[in-house]
């Protein structure tokens, strides 16, 4: 049976990590997940790197009080800014991050035109630049910021006309010019329908959630830490209101 210390912690700056939790729950149905969203401080994408690190470390300390066997940083911004410090601070904890799915996009479209839509912090960090330089000689990569989209997803409007109008302004220069769009923030898959309406059906949308779930399962299996059920999700959010938890549950099952 699962024990108190058997939670897989899933952390995000808000509700975006639910796009990763969907994959985790599908691949690991017998696990107990602790989902912590820091919606009171969202969005992280416009914070300084130092602030993102501080917010992430503070949230993870709270999560550890519940007992974790693994931590999934289901936030591209927090991964870019804080993953190394988390691994150094907690060397005995399995810590898995997420990165934009640029490799799968480049593999699928060699020599293609790929957009990477991400937050300001993700796009400016060395971690992303190192990833980008692995593929920019073989493909044409466009770095695309999307200010305002995280806030709409956080308010439950990821599939709204308001989101579609914002995305039209952001993506208008790339309509008809992309083979793939990498959704480099975990909030963005929660606006995938609106993105699809702007870009059309031909452009392939890719995100890192499925790969992160597979890596989580691999690490747990190698460590002999796979759970045997029953599966469960414990919801926590720094926003401390019932509406956020209700939104989390709705997004998980959308």
Helices and strands as residue ranges (DSSP letters): G 4-6, E 7-12, H 18-27, E 32-37, G 39-41, H 49-64, E 68-73, H 76-89, E 94-96, H 102-108, E 113-118, H 120-124, H 126-133, E 140-145, H 149-154, H 161-171, G 172-174, E 180-183, G 188-191, H 192-199, E 204-206, H 209-222, E 232-237, H 242-252
